[in-house]
Amino acid sequence: MKGYNKKLCSLAFSSIILLAVFSSGCIDIRFNSDEERLTAKTTFQLAFEDANESMERKLTVEEVRIGQIWGSANNDGYGKRWHCSFSIPKNHTHRIGFDYTIYEDESIELINKKTSQINNGNPIENWTIDSDEAVEIAKQESQIESYLDEYPRAGLRMDLMMWERRLPDGRENPNRDSATWVIGWEYMGGMFEDPAHAQVFINANTGEVLYADADILT
């Protein structure tokens, strides 16, 4: 009888361990699934749908004017948290601006909402390249490829800017009236090492690389 009880206890303990491992595996699978991670366009769509629910009439995406979308992402262009600002028309003379934070689990936090007469932002049609596409374009640049070989754990921040008038080298941005992806990597070295940076500017409509530079040791 005692041996039987010991077998039962052992079986129960093994079942608990297997359940924990299985559950952990499910979490990892969900986290690594592309469908469960946020791109910038998915972020905007979630925020727009939430904002649209508060309007007296349903608006179309074409009526949106984008302010800025930014967030920290991995090297595939997916982020765990994005920030999104845009405006939609309230009437003929005013627009309502929204600032949102969107999380990886698709939960939404409205940070700010205000009415303004200023027709700020950029028409949504001036943005076609999503964050994952922009990162892939950036990584094709030889400087960025070399940088990521040297600093594979560098942190990545992405900003969809609407009024970026000048490039870092002082040239006027030829894409200044449209949307521009500003993609920046930063690797924080040891105590006596300087940070290593890389930056790419990309036309968010055509995918044209407007500027690329990186701190490369070799």
C-alpha positions in Angstrom: 0.0 0.0 0.0 2.8 2.4 0.9 4.5 1.6 -2.4 1.3 2.3 -4.2 1.0 5.7 -2.5 4.5 6.6 -3.4 3.8 5.8 -7.0 0.8 8.0 -6.9 2.8 10.9 -5.4 5.5 10.4 -8.0 3.0 10.4 -10.8 1.3 13.5 -9.5 4.6 15.4 -9.1 5.6 14.4 -12.7 2.3 15.6 -14.0 2.8 19.0 -12.3 6.2 19.3 -13.8 5.0 18.4 -17.3 2.1 20.9 -17.0 4.5 23.7 -16.0 6.8 22.9 -18.9 3.9 22.6 -21.3 2.5 26.0 -20.1 5.8 27.6 -20.4 6.2 26.3 -23.9 2.8 27.7 -24.9 3.9 31.1 -23.6 7.1 30.9 -25.7 5.2 29.9 -28.8 2.7 32.7 -28.4 5.5 35.2 -27.9 7.5 34.0 -30.9 4.5 34.0 -33.2 4.5 36.9 -35.7 0.7 37.1 -35.5 1.0 38.0 -31.8 3.6 40.7 -32.1 2.8 44.3 -33.1 3.9 46.2 -36.1 3.3 49.9 -36.5 0.3 49.4 -38.8 -1.4 46.9 -36.5 -0.9 49.4 -33.7 -2.5 52.2 -35.6 -5.4 50.1 -36.7 -6.2 49.1 -33.0 -5.9 52.8 -31.9 -8.1 54.0 -34.8 -10.8 51.5 -34.1 -10.9 52.5 -30.4 -11.0 56.3 -31.3 -13.7 55.7 -33.9 -16.1 54.2 -31.3 -16.2 57.6 -29.6 -17.3 59.5 -32.7 -20.9 60.4 -33.6 -20.4 59.1 -37.1 -18.1 56.3 -38.2 -15.0 57.6 -40.0 -12.8 56.1 -42.7 -9.1 55.6 -42.3 -8.6 58.0 -45.2 -9.8 60.9 -42.9 -7.0 60.3 -40.5 -3.9 62.6 -40.2 -0.9 60.9 -38.6 1.1 62.8 -36.0 3.8 60.3 -35.0 4.2 56.6 -34.2 7.2 55.4 -32.2 8.4 52.5 -30.1 11.2 50.1 -29.2 11.3 47.1 -31.5 13.3 44.0 -32.1 15.4 43.5 -35.3 12.4 42.2 -37.2 10.4 45.5 -36.6 8.0 44.1 -34.0 7.4 46.0 -30.8 6.1 45.1 -27.3 4.8 48.6 -26.9 4.1 51.4 -29.4 2.9 55.0 -29.0 0.6 56.5 -31.6 -0.7 60.0 -32.1 -3.2 61.0 -34.8 -6.2 63.3 -35.4 -9.6 62.7 -37.0 -12.2 65.3 -38.0 -14.8 66.3 -35.5 -16.7 68.7 -37.8 -15.8 71.1 -40.6 -13.6 73.3 -38.5 -12.1 71.2 -35.7 -10.2 67.9 -35.4 -9.8 65.6 -32.4 -6.3 64.5 -31.5 -5.6 61.2 -29.8 -2.5 59.9 -28.1 -2.4 56.1 -27.4 -0.1 53.5 -26.0 -0.7 50.0 -27.5 0.8 46.9 -25.8 1.8 43.5 -27.2 -1.3 41.8 -25.9 -3.3 44.4 -27.9 -4.5 46.2 -24.8 -5.0 50.0 -25.4 -4.4 53.0 -23.2 -5.7 56.4 -24.2 -3.1 58.9 -22.9 -4.6 62.1 -24.2 -7.6 63.4 -26.2 -8.1 67.0 -27.2 -10.0 69.1 -29.8 -8.1 71.6 -31.9 -8.6 73.9 -34.9 -5.2 73.1 -36.1 -5.2 70.8 -39.1 -2.0 69.1 -38.0 -0.6 65.7 -39.0 0.0 64.1 -42.4 -2.6 62.2 -44.6 -2.6 58.5 -44.0 -1.9 57.8 -47.7 1.6 59.2 -47.2 2.5 56.0 -45.2 2.6 52.6 -46.8 5.8 50.9 -45.5 5.2 49.0 -42.2 7.7 48.7 -39.4 8.8 45.2 -40.3 9.3 46.1 -43.9 11.3 49.2 -43.0 13.7 47.2 -40.8 14.3 44.7 -43.6 15.1 47.6 -45.9 17.5 49.1 -43.4 19.3 45.8 -42.8 20.1 45.6 -46.5 22.4 48.6 -46.2 26.0 47.4 -46.0 26.8 49.7 -43.0 23.9 48.5 -41.0 24.6 44.9 -41.9 28.2 45.3 -40.6 27.0 47.1 -37.5 24.5 44.4 -36.6 27.3 41.8 -37.1 29.4 43.6 -34.5 26.5 44.6 -32.2 23.8 41.9 -32.6 22.3 42.9 -29.2 21.9 46.6 -30.0 18.6 48.2 -28.9 16.3 49.4 -31.7 14.0 52.4 -31.7 11.6 53.2 -34.6 10.0 56.6 -35.3 7.5 57.3 -38.0 8.0 61.0 -38.4 5.8 63.3 -40.5 7.7 66.6 -40.6 11.4 65.6 -40.6 12.8 68.5 -42.6 16.5 67.7 -42.5 18.7 64.6 -42.5 21.5 64.2 -40.0 24.2 65.2 -42.6 22.5 68.6 -43.0 20.9 67.9 -46.4 17.2 68.8 -46.8 14.9 65.8 -46.6 13.5 65.3 -50.1 10.7 63.4 -48.4 9.8 66.1 -46.0 6.1 66.5 -47.0 5.5 62.7 -46.6 6.2 60.2 -43.9 9.8 59.2 -43.0 10.9 56.1 -41.0 13.8 57.0 -38.6 15.3 53.8 -37.4 18.1 53.9 -34.8 20.2 51.3 -33.1 22.2 51.8 -29.9 24.7 49.5 -28.2 25.7 50.4 -24.7 29.2 49.1 -24.1 31.0 48.6 -20.8 31.9 51.2 -18.3 34.9 52.5 -20.3 33.3 52.1 -23.8 31.4 54.7 -25.8 28.0 53.7 -27.1 27.8 52.6 -30.7 25.0 54.0 -32.9 23.5 53.3 -36.3 20.7 55.3 -38.0 18.7 55.0 -41.2 16.1 57.3 -42.7 13.6 55.7 -45.1 10.9 57.1 -47.3 7.8 55.5 -45.7 5.9 55.5 -49.0 8.5 54.2 -51.5 11.1 52.5 -49.3 13.9 54.6 -50.6 16.8 54.9 -48.2 17.5 58.6 -47.6 20.4 58.3 -45.2 22.4 55.6 -43.5 25.3 55.7 -41.1 26.8 53.5 -38.4 29.6 53.3 -35.9 31.7 50.4 -37.1 35.0 49.3 -35.6 36.3 47.1 -38.4 
